Amino acid sequence: MTQQDIQHYMRGGTLQLAALPPLSLYVHLPWCLKKCPYCDFNSHEVSGEMPEQRYLDALVADLEAALPLIWGRTVHSIFIGGGTPSLFSPQAIDRLLGDMRARLRLTADCEITLEANPGTFEKDRFRAFRSAGVTRLSVGVQSFDDRHLKALGRVHDRAQAIAAVEEAAQAFDTFNLDIMYALPSQTMQGLEQDMRQALALQPPHISIYHLTIEPNTYFAKFPPVVPEEDTAYAMLDRITEITEGAGLQRYEVSAYARPGHRCFHNLNYWQFGDYLGIGAGAHSKLSFAHRVVRQVRYREPKLYMEKALQGAAVTQETEVSRADLPFEFMLNALRLKEGFKLQDFSDKTGLPLTAVQQALEEAERKGLIERDMVRVKPTERGFDFLNDLQALFLAE
């Protein structure tokens, strides 16, 4: 990146950001053992040997090309997502984190999360990831019911899921379980059994996902019969009741944590912080004094590696317009139970509060938010009708 390129980001503009928000790093490792029928993420089935070393070389080249955009900034968290990152060897993760540390300034307590699936679990593997520098594991359990796991196309079973979570608890001070609900043929009783099994393993953090049928997936072509919308709402209420009863507080629309175990990386997204995304198909959101920029990397792993090694991994870059910033901010901040400080809106968007005054008044009138002079937060009703609440902030 030339000096001229950098000046392009630093030039004057209509926004005035008082300070830059915290910065996180997202690293995408795109390969899976098998593509799940509901998955619309950028994931690719492994065929033959995974090009581990070449991909790591590409990640380094990608990061080096992006460094001038984040020069002098400190990274507060790293999230290694996928795909199934735990397919990469512990040696590869060790090299990856070493490469990142050599080029970035990390906070002393930098949270480093790795996504892992029970289907790739071997007893010593999780400990080896810990030794490589990973501080937090996110285990993609989805369900403890073998029928549901089969319907979801998962490569693990109930016994493997329990063994993987027990090992995660042994190897890590903090970890997350992903659980899905509103699954094909799932009953309320089945959901309760899943949640009780999850909580019996005493996870410090649980993330909950409603099974949605996404375009361009196997389930979109061959839709399974899933619970009605009203049942799905009731299921989420029941999840919250059971989980909070076990001492995990709901702090975001789909996340529950024990005190001291909230996920910093995800909080930074929801608080409209910055993140640099490297790897195939990764997204970035970066702030500068007078603009907020979004980037996307090439999606297809082979093409991504080729482009990244030439220092040209970015396929798309857009500046977020003044008109779109309020919605982009609210899309994230209103997912948080404690909402956001009004000052944070101005600091992170560079816009005056008058830009959202009308929408805030309407949201309050509809009983979707409560606010005082300092903070805005969604009400219970606002959480239940989050899409409607966020839509009030769409550009006209």
Secondary structure, DSSP 4 states (H G I P E B T S, - for coil): --HHHHHHHHS--S---SSPPPEEEEEEE-EESS--TT--SS-EE--SS--HHHHHHHHHHHHHHHGGGGTTPEEEEEEEEES-GGGS-HHHHHHHHHHHHHHSEEEEEEEEEEEE-GGG--TTHHHHHHHHT--EEEEEEE-S-HHHHHHTT-S--HHHHHHHHHHHHHH-SEEEEEEEES-TT--HHHHHHHHHHHHHT--SEEEEEE----TTSHHHHSPPP---HHHHHHHHHHHHHHHHHTTPEEEETTEEE-TT---HHHHHHHTT-EEEEEETT-EEEEEETTEEEEEEE-SSHHHHHHHHHTT--EEEEEEPPTTTHHHHHHHHHTTBTT-EEHHHHHHHH---GGGTHHHHHHHHHTTSEEE-SSEEEE-HHHHHTHHHHHHTTS--
